Amino acid sequence: MKPDEIKKLDAYFKRVFQNPGLQVKARPRKDDSAEVYMGDEFLGIVFKDDEEGELSYNFSMAILDIDL
Protein backbone atom coordinates (compact mmCIF):
# COMPACT_ATOMS: atom_id res chain seq x y z
CA MET A 1 0.00 0.00 0.00
CA LYS A 2 1.07 3.53 -0.58
CA PRO A 3 2.13 5.70 2.38
CA ASP A 4 -0.92 7.98 1.99
CA GLU A 5 -3.27 4.96 2.18
CA ILE A 6 -1.51 3.73 5.31
CA LYS A 7 -1.87 7.16 6.94
CA LYS A 8 -5.60 7.23 6.16
CA LEU A 9 -6.11 3.71 7.52
CA ASP A 10 -4.07 4.55 10.62
CA ALA A 11 -6.25 7.60 11.33
CA TYR A 12 -9.41 5.57 10.64
CA PHE A 13 -8.50 2.79 13.09
CA LYS A 14 -7.54 5.30 15.80
CA ARG A 15 -10.79 7.23 15.32
CA VAL A 16 -13.19 4.27 15.03
CA PHE A 17 -11.72 2.29 17.95
CA GLN A 18 -10.95 5.46 19.94
CA ASN A 19 -7.44 4.24 20.65
CA PRO A 20 -4.33 6.25 19.74
CA GLY A 21 -2.19 3.16 20.47
CA LEU A 22 -3.26 1.46 17.25
CA GLN A 23 -0.79 1.66 14.37
CA VAL A 24 -0.99 0.64 10.73
CA LYS A 25 2.41 -0.24 9.26
CA ALA A 26 3.64 -1.18 5.80
CA ARG A 27 4.47 -4.85 5.21
CA PRO A 28 7.88 -5.74 3.82
CA ARG A 29 7.72 -7.04 0.24
CA LYS A 30 3.90 -6.75 0.10
CA ASP A 31 2.03 -3.90 -1.59
CA ASP A 32 -1.58 -5.14 -1.27
CA SER A 33 -1.78 -5.09 2.54
CA ALA A 34 -0.58 -3.53 5.79
CA GLU A 35 -0.15 -4.73 9.38
CA VAL A 36 -2.15 -3.47 12.37
CA TYR A 37 -0.52 -3.23 15.81
CA MET A 38 -1.54 -2.27 19.32
CA GLY A 39 1.74 -0.94 20.65
CA ASP A 40 4.20 -3.76 19.92
CA GLU A 41 1.53 -6.47 19.66
CA PHE A 42 0.52 -7.63 16.19
CA LEU A 43 -3.28 -7.65 15.75
CA GLY A 44 -3.93 -8.42 12.10
CA ILE A 45 -3.71 -7.53 8.44
CA VAL A 46 -5.60 -4.99 6.34
CA PHE A 47 -5.94 -6.15 2.75
CA LYS A 48 -6.58 -3.79 -0.15
CA ASP A 49 -9.28 -4.99 -2.55
CA ASP A 50 -9.64 -3.14 -5.85
CA GLU A 51 -12.36 -5.15 -7.60
CA GLU A 52 -13.86 -3.74 -10.79
CA GLY A 53 -12.84 -0.19 -9.91
CA GLU A 54 -14.39 -0.28 -6.42
CA LEU A 55 -11.78 0.08 -3.71
CA SER A 56 -12.29 -1.42 -0.24
CA TYR A 57 -10.17 -2.61 2.65
CA ASN A 58 -10.66 -5.83 4.63
CA PHE A 59 -9.30 -6.28 8.16
CA SER A 60 -8.43 -9.85 9.19
CA MET A 61 -7.62 -10.73 12.80
CA ALA A 62 -6.97 -14.21 14.18
CA ILE A 63 -7.85 -14.85 17.84
CA LEU A 64 -6.12 -17.79 19.47
CA ASP A 65 -8.08 -19.80 22.01
CA ILE A 66 -5.26 -19.40 24.57
CA ASP A 67 -5.82 -15.62 24.42
CA LEU A 68 -9.46 -15.89 25.48
PATOR-965422 format. One record per residue: residue number from 1; x, y, z of N, C-alpha, C in turn. Coordinates in Angstrom, 3 decimals, decimal comma, always signed. Atoms other than C-alpha are relative to their C-alpha. Layout:
N
- seq | n_px | n_py | n_pz | ca_px | ca_py | ca_pz | c_px | c_py | c_pz
- NUM | X | Y | Z | X | Y | Z | X | Y | Z
...
***
This chain:
68
- seq | n_px | n_py | n_pz | ca_px | ca_py | ca_pz | c_px | c_py | c_pz
- 1 | +0,835 | -1,180 | +0,000 | +0,000 | +0,000 | +0,000 | +0,876 | +1,239 | +0,000
- 2 | -0,730 | -1,260 | +0,058 | +1,070 | +3,533 | -0,583 | -0,026 | +0,680 | +1,373
- 3 | -0,062 | -0,681 | -1,302 | +2,129 | +5,702 | +2,377 | -1,243 | +0,836 | +0,331
- 4 | +1,195 | -0,806 | -0,282 | -0,919 | +7,982 | +1,994 | -1,191 | -0,887 | +0,390
- 5 | +1,056 | +0,947 | -0,380 | -3,267 | +4,956 | +2,180 | +0,200 | -0,480 | +1,434
- 6 | -0,311 | +0,465 | -1,345 | -1,513 | +3,726 | +5,313 | -0,330 | +1,082 | +1,028
- 7 | +0,332 | -1,102 | -0,914 | -1,867 | +7,164 | +6,942 | -1,504 | +0,124 | +0,192
- 8 | +1,462 | -0,082 | -0,100 | -5,598 | +7,234 | +6,158 | -0,565 | -1,153 | +0,823
- 9 | +0,450 | +1,164 | -0,764 | -6,107 | +3,714 | +7,516 | +0,380 | +0,133 | +1,471
- 10 | -0,452 | -0,209 | -1,369 | -4,072 | +4,549 | +10,623 | -0,941 | +0,962 | +0,730
- 11 | +0,919 | -0,979 | -0,605 | -6,248 | +7,596 | +11,326 | -1,392 | -0,604 | +0,189
- 12 | +1,319 | +0,634 | -0,087 | -9,409 | +5,572 | +10,636 | -0,076 | -0,949 | +1,199
- 13 | +0,005 | +0,946 | -1,112 | -8,501 | +2,789 | +13,094 | +0,027 | +0,734 | +1,337
- 14 | -0,086 | -0,758 | -1,249 | -7,544 | +5,300 | +15,801 | -1,327 | +0,676 | +0,327
- 15 | +1,270 | -0,707 | -0,204 | -10,791 | +7,233 | +15,323 | -1,135 | -0,975 | +0,324
- 16 | +1,113 | +0,933 | -0,170 | -13,187 | +4,267 | +15,035 | +0,102 | -0,765 | +1,323
- 17 | -0,174 | +0,766 | -1,229 | -11,715 | +2,289 | +17,945 | +0,382 | +0,882 | +1,185
- 18 | -0,312 | -0,987 | -1,038 | -10,950 | +5,462 | +19,936 | +1,224 | -0,416 | +0,806
- 19 | -1,216 | +0,457 | -0,648 | -7,444 | +4,240 | +20,652 | +1,219 | +0,501 | -0,774
- 20 | -1,182 | -0,534 | +0,689 | -4,327 | +6,249 | +19,745 | +1,175 | -0,971 | -0,033
- 21 | -1,071 | +0,993 | -0,012 | -2,187 | +3,156 | +20,473 | +0,021 | -0,903 | -1,217
- 22 | +0,041 | +0,812 | +1,219 | -3,263 | +1,465 | +17,249 | +0,918 | +0,598 | -1,057
- 23 | -0,880 | -0,445 | +1,078 | -0,787 | +1,660 | +14,369 | -0,168 | -0,895 | -1,213
- 24 | +0,005 | +0,739 | +1,261 | -0,994 | +0,636 | +10,727 | +1,376 | +0,198 | -0,623
- 25 | -1,367 | -0,049 | +0,524 | +2,407 | -0,237 | +9,257 | +0,081 | -0,750 | -1,330
- 26 | -0,249 | +0,663 | +1,284 | +3,636 | -1,182 | +5,796 | +0,581 | -1,391 | +0,248
- 27 | -0,564 | +1,350 | -0,055 | +4,470 | -4,846 | +5,206 | +1,193 | -0,092 | -0,934
- 28 | -1,143 | +0,181 | +0,894 | +7,880 | -5,741 | +3,824 | -0,358 | -0,913 | -1,170
- 29 | +0,179 | +0,788 | +1,229 | +7,720 | -7,041 | +0,244 | -1,450 | -0,258 | -0,377
- 30 | +1,419 | +0,143 | +0,361 | +3,898 | -6,751 | +0,095 | -0,560 | +1,395 | -0,281
- 31 | +0,568 | -1,314 | +0,306 | +2,027 | -3,903 | -1,587 | -1,526 | -0,004 | -0,038
- 32 | +1,465 | +0,090 | +0,011 | -1,575 | -5,142 | -1,272 | -0,589 | -0,029 | +1,404
- 33 | +0,476 | +0,101 | -1,372 | -1,782 | -5,095 | +2,538 | +0,917 | +0,760 | +0,954
- 34 | -0,774 | -0,643 | -1,061 | -0,580 | -3,531 | +5,786 | -0,286 | -0,728 | +1,305
- 35 | +0,157 | +0,655 | -1,293 | -0,151 | -4,730 | +9,378 | -0,584 | +0,973 | +1,015
- 36 | +0,592 | -0,810 | -1,054 | -2,151 | -3,473 | +12,367 | +0,577 | -0,458 | +1,338
- 37 | -0,603 | +0,268 | -1,305 | -0,523 | -3,233 | +15,809 | -0,692 | +0,806 | +1,089
- 38 | +0,363 | -0,722 | -1,205 | -1,545 | -2,267 | +19,317 | +1,290 | +0,079 | +0,798
- 39 | -1,342 | -0,099 | -0,576 | +1,738 | -0,944 | +20,649 | +0,923 | -0,916 | -0,782
- 40 | -0,910 | +0,954 | +0,654 | +4,202 | -3,759 | +19,916 | -0,691 | -1,308 | -0,379
- 41 | +0,714 | +1,256 | +0,248 | +1,525 | -6,475 | +19,663 | -0,693 | +0,008 | -1,361
- 42 | +0,619 | +0,156 | +1,309 | +0,519 | -7,627 | +16,187 | -1,451 | -0,407 | +0,170
- 43 | +1,430 | +0,320 | -0,080 | -3,284 | -7,646 | +15,751 | -0,531 | -0,673 | -1,252
- 44 | +0,542 | +0,564 | +1,222 | -3,934 | -8,423 | +12,104 | +0,500 | +0,699 | -1,243
- 45 | -0,383 | -0,507 | +1,318 | -3,706 | -7,535 | +8,437 | -1,185 | +0,725 | -0,628
- 46 | +1,001 | -0,700 | +0,812 | -5,600 | -4,995 | +6,344 | +0,365 | -0,258 | -1,456
- 47 | -0,215 | +0,292 | +1,416 | -5,941 | -6,152 | +2,746 | -0,714 | +1,029 | -0,865
- 48 | +0,586 | -0,920 | +0,974 | -6,582 | -3,792 | -0,150 | -0,684 | -0,834 | -1,078
- 49 | +0,774 | +0,727 | +1,007 | -9,282 | -4,989 | -2,552 | -0,510 | +1,004 | -1,030
- 50 | +0,411 | -0,901 | +1,084 | -9,640 | -3,139 | -5,849 | -0,675 | -0,843 | -1,078
- 51 | +0,783 | +0,865 | +0,889 | -12,358 | -5,146 | -7,596 | -0,881 | +0,842 | -0,902
- 52 | +0,824 | -0,689 | +1,001 | -13,859 | -3,741 | -10,786 | -0,115 | +1,501 | +0,257
- 53 | -0,021 | -1,448 | -0,205 | -12,844 | -0,186 | -9,909 | -0,561 | +0,465 | +1,331
- 54 | +0,503 | -0,365 | -1,326 | -14,392 | -0,278 | -6,423 | +1,031 | -0,415 | +1,043
- 55 | -1,051 | +0,223 | -0,981 | -11,779 | +0,082 | -3,708 | -0,588 | -0,216 | +1,388
- 56 | +0,395 | +0,243 | -1,389 | -12,291 | -1,417 | -0,243 | +1,191 | -0,610 | +0,730
- 57 | -1,048 | +0,566 | -0,846 | -10,165 | -2,613 | +2,654 | -0,643 | -1,015 | +0,936
- 58 | +0,508 | +1,063 | -0,866 | -10,665 | -5,835 | +4,634 | +0,998 | -0,256 | +1,118
- 59 | -0,845 | +0,244 | -1,162 | -9,300 | -6,277 | +8,157 | -0,191 | -1,444 | +0,452
- 60 | +0,033 | +1,388 | -0,431 | -8,432 | -9,847 | +9,194 | +0,811 | -0,149 | +1,282
- 61 | -0,649 | +0,166 | -1,293 | -7,617 | -10,729 | +12,802 | -0,263 | -1,410 | +0,514
- 62 | +0,134 | +1,332 | -0,575 | -6,972 | -14,208 | +14,175 | +0,032 | +0,128 | +1,525
- 63 | +0,037 | +0,008 | -1,457 | -7,849 | -14,846 | +17,836 | +0,271 | -1,435 | +0,451
- 64 | -0,354 | +1,324 | -0,486 | -6,122 | -17,790 | +19,474 | -0,802 | -0,351 | +1,240
- 65 | +0,807 | +0,400 | -1,150 | -8,082 | -19,804 | +22,014 | +0,727 | +0,224 | +1,327
- 66 | -0,760 | -0,239 | -1,245 | -5,259 | -19,398 | +24,572 | -0,064 | +1,460 | +0,445
- 67 | +0,120 | -1,427 | -0,334 | -5,822 | -15,623 | +24,422 | -1,360 | +0,359 | +0,601
- 68 | +1,336 | -0,299 | -0,515 | -9,459 | -15,887 | +25,477 | -0,118 | -0,227 | +1,490
***
